[in-house]
Amino acid sequence: MSLSEQLKAETLNSHKQVEKLVIDQIKNINSEEDYAVLLEKFYTFYQGVEELSFPFLEANETAQKLCNKRSPTILQDFKELQIEQAFSKASDNNMPVPRNYAEALVALYVLEGSSLGGPYIAKMLEKKGIQRGLNFFKGDQADFMNHWQQFKNLLNDVPDTADYQHLVNFSNAVFSGFGQILDKGYQPTQ
């Protein structure tokens, strides 16, 4: 089984739990100010994972070209919303810290995968009356699925000698970190 397939299978529960938190929070949005609270949580998570992970991509030119920082787009959304925010750092939360390229890549797996759901989140927010500051969720990739496939190829290039179970556990810990940013009382279930 490839690393991307193992990640998909063995992080599915974590993914669903965090996705439910996001959807529940979207359901409670009634204003741009409410939306800004959710956007701040996404910024805290994305900026933190990017800050911790991107230094490890320097050794891989393909990874550098493929993986773009998305947190600046969230800052652009705050400007559109004309809302000033004071951000906490994800490192202040329970975010695992990558120690090598493979761990950084599986941390980015959570970010890259969540960007696939962004357009759906944007539509949900538009139905809630949010009409601006949606650049982050709408995305900047012309072909999300092609980009996602290229990212999975990067994952699958991680040598078989790597401890795949450790990498799966690391990715699950990243999901848990996001869950705790979304809801301080979040506890992952098996």
Salt bridges, closest charged atoms under 4 A:
GLU19 OE2 - HIS15 NE2 3.96
ASP24 OD2 - LYS20 NZ 2.80
GLU32 OE1 - ARG132 NH2 2.71
GLU51 OE1 - LYS89 NZ 3.36
GLU61 OE2 - LYS65 NZ 3.11
GLU103 OE2 - ARG99 NH2 2.87
GLU103 OE2 - HIS166 NE2 2.58
GLU112 OE2 - ARG70 NH1 3.19
GLU112 OE1 - HIS147 NE2 2.79
GLU126 OE2 - LYS138 NZ 3.08
